[in-house]
Amino acid sequence: MIIRPLALVALAAPPALAFYVPGIAPKDFLPGDRVPLLVNSLTPQVVPGSSELKSLIHYNYYDDGFGFCKPTTPPKKQSESLGSVLFGDRLFDSPFELNMMENVTCRHLCTSSLDPSQSDFLSSRVRDSYAVNWLVDGLPAAEMKRDEKTGEVFYSVGFALGNAGPIMPQVPNDLEVKDWRIEVNNHYDIYLEYHSRDGVHRRVVGVVVWPRSVDSLEAGGSPRCDAKESYVVRPGQPNKIAYTYSVYWRESPTPWATRWDQYLRVFDPRIHVLSLINSIVVALFLCGLVAMILFRTVHRDISRYNATDLEEDIQEDFGWKLVHGEVFRPPKKRGFLAIAVGSGTQLASMSGVTLVFALFGFLSPSNRGSLSTVMLVTWTLFGCVSGYVSSRLYASLRGEEWRKNIFMTATLFPGLLFVILFLLNFFLIGSGSSGAIPFGTFLAILALWFLINFPLTVAGAWMGVKKGPVSHPVRVNQIPRQIPPIEWWLKPWPSAAIAGVLPFGAGFIESYFILQSLFGAKAYYAFGFLALTFAVVALTTATTTILMCYFHLSAEEYRWQWRAFLAGGGGAFWLFGYGLLYWATRLHLDGLANKVLYLGYLFLISLLTFMITGAIGFLSCYWFLRVIYHLQFIMQIPPAPAPAPHQHAPQLYPSTSPQPQVQASGPPSAAIAPVQQFQTQLLAGAPASAIAVPQAAATTTTGGGSMQKHLSSVQAQLNKHGGKYGAFVSTQLQVQADALKTVPIVGDVNSRGQAVAFNVHKAGGVFSKDDVVTAASDRNTALYYLDFPHTWRSSWNLTLHRGAKEGPVLCTLNKGSYGFTRDDIEIAFPNGWKTVLAKKSLVSKAHEFVGVDNVTTFKWKSDGMLSSSLNCIDNSTGFIAATWTKSYGFGKDGSLLVSPTYNHMLDVIVATALAMEEWQREEAEKGGGSSSKMNLAKGGMAAFNKLTKK
């Protein structure tokens, strides 16, 4: 025993320095001291000879149906831990008088008179093999039994209420109570063992009870304990029972530190050892398969892919590589998946910590209910784990309704458990069981939930939101890939059943002993075997789920998220099935209440197992996919060239301001440089005579038309209007569009070069209002920085910097107080040029502003009622100039796509997009926005398709 060396060290130390785990400190008695005997609930036991259990209901010791003797004063309820109450313990004092070293022979306790209904109740409980449970100095009263296989003597907790057998040789289960011979044990020979360490002080180290049935009142007068005949209860008739007891003290060499060894006996430990060896071999085999996939199959596929000349384009992806653009696509019901994984992680953490406490001996059996109490407390404290995992996963799955996710994580799964326990409690109350949870205990559970677990879950969720989503090695395609037909065994439920076989097999033996402990009133203390089994089952679950996920991806089935969770929890389905088999072979439950209680408890155990193993399976697959796709693209894709510098055409900041330095991939060509100079002069509003048409670009063709044709048209317009800038805007826009297609630009473009992609996210996490704009492919280099000082809702005075926060000021964003007339946002540049982002109507949320030509107007408006996208529309042409899409509202991790046709207005578009986002955020905070209800996928896809088509 682990506790033995600790106790021996404590006994050898001086009394002032002795240390004991709380709740298990020894108590010394002097000769003649009163040793209290406490009575506990009566519990059903396995029927001797048949290994069957007939009931699951506990009864109070002082239930009127038993007619047990009570103290002269009303029985006093003893204080118990929360876990002890939840598991049905109800401790009271008793009229038994036990004094240290004082033997007693045939002491009359009381004579109990039973009416017909009480006689039927007692007879039924004897027939169902109920056991009496006493406690003496924290030790349970036990019967002494011998193991038939090993011959070892051990203590079996509790002793029989009586004996029952059929009067006629018929099948016992088909007989009514009146056809049984019911003998009630009304005399108790109590043997108390003590150990003396100094010859004076004595400690109780053993309690053995030999119950027997005696008809002590057969001759009338005082009860006789030596009567030869047993007392037979007559069902349906009045009965008078005399209860007597004898007390015998004997010294034992067993020290106090090891007094539980006789009780906590592991039956046939070789079964546990062989089961563990088998499970470890299976787990190692599965780990070898996963290692083979990682270091052989994946590496071989990547090497074969890289061996092909990419320029020849003769190598095609296949299998898991073919779905690299789909594998991280958010699944359906992403919110429930995040909640399930978070709750499963919380339960797994609780189980691991509880097993650690048990292995170190802190969960002593003398401290009743300590195991369940520690489980409940650790589950409550690990709410932060659930919130953190759920919120980060929800963010990684591009969820928007983060507030709803936090609330549901803190309430959904705990609420489900509470409702199930509450419903089962009704059946316990209806059966008159002492195991019914009192109302005060329910209030204590609610207090733990709402006062501790709920705030911790919210705190953990905030930490997860602040941390942000998990980075993925590959991007998700805009259009989902079609999934080919798959084999039947790769469908969700069959694959879950197949994947659950090995994890269930790894923990099958311990499952049997745990069920026997829970439903068969057996003490379970093999925590060493249980901890090893838990680790092996977790490893087996992870490896089998990874293998099943690999098979799914190889079949081009990329919807792995829910499949991984189901495959991880597949062992729970087999556990539930085994529980039904255990019921059929080991239990004989009479009455609706017993059946409902068993199914309810079995469902709870299976549900908890499903959540734990499902979370392990999902997280294992998530890690596996990030590894293999990271390896694929690290080894497969050559490094992309650095983007070339972008020349911002409009001089919206002073020419003396430092310009952003961007590493270029090479010097611009001779054809592009004159176009850039022409573009800059054109947008600066220079006189016609000062603008030089770039002849070097005359032969450059774009979009099916020559550059010379467009440039000549612009020259004609300049001459016609005397160089006035606004008069030839329509022609100028086409020229700019063609010219910009030949100029490298900052940011990312899609495969057809049709949109510039930026990323917008919080500068200092979710608690900061500052925004950073980066290229979509490089989130570490700031291209713009929006400085948002902490102010009240009355006004804005924001500053947009180029580059980092220390960079030059690009413009300011100024907004007045709330209200329809004060929703306009002024955007002012250092050279004095201004534009106003104005809200045009009370009903519409659209804002309009004037472009850099002071003529063309643009309008930011939502892409649809259920869309999370905003489109910047050119009112003169109807073209979409830019699209802003929020992919995660709270952390503001969004994307901004700008058409190269309007690249000359890049700074203005970025500034107005940030202003619109801040305006919508405040509208949502005061209840006027609907961004939390927007559908990201629908709106983002529609906006992007419109943008690329234009």
Secondary structure, 3 states (H helix, E strand, C coil): CCHHHHHHHHHHCCHHHCCCCCCCCCCCECCCCECCEEECCEEECCECCCCEECCCCCECCCCCCCCCCCCCCCCCECCCCHHHHHCCCCCEECCCCCECCCCEEEEEEEEEEECHHHHHHHHHHHHCCEEECEEECCEECEEEEECCCCCCEEEEEEEECEEEEECCCCCHHHCCHHHEEEEECCEEEEEEEEEECCCCCEEEEEEEEEEECCCCCCCCCCCCCCCCCCCEECCCCCEEEEEEEEEEEEECCCCHHHCCCCCCCCCCHHHHHHHHHHHHHHHHHHHHHHHHHHHHHHHHHHHHHHCCCHHHCCCCCCHHHHHCCCCCCCCCCHHHHHHHHHHHHHHHHHHHHHHHHHHCCCCCCCCCCHHHHHHHHHHHHCHHHHHHHHHHHHHHCCCCCHHHHHHHHHHHHHHHHHHHHHHHHHHHHHCCCCCCCCHHHHHHHHHHHHHHHHHHHHHHHHHHHHHCCCCCCCCCCCCCCCCCCCCHHHCHHHHHHHHCHHHHHHCHHHHHHHHHHHHCCCCCCCHHHHHHHHHHHHHHHHHHHHHHHHHHHHCCCCCCHHHHHHHHCHHHHHHHHHHHHHHHHHECCCCHHHHHHHHHHHHHHHHHHHHHHHHHHHHHHHHHHHHHHHHHHHHHCCCCCCCCCCCCCCCCCCCCCCCCCCCCCCCCCCCHHHHHHHHHHHHCCCCHHHCCCCHHHCCCEECCEEHHHHHHHHHHHHHHCCCCCHHHHHHHHHHHHHHHCCCCCCCECCCCCCCEEEEEEECCCCCCCCEEEEECCEEEEEEEEEECCCCCCCCEEEEEEECCCCCCEEEEEEECCCCHHHCCEEEECCCCCEEEEEECCCCCCCEEEECCCCCCEEEEEECCCCECEEEEEECCCCCEEEEEEECCCCCCCEEEEECHHHHHHHHHHHHHHHHHHHHHHHHHHCCCCCHHHCEHHHHHHHHHHHHHHC
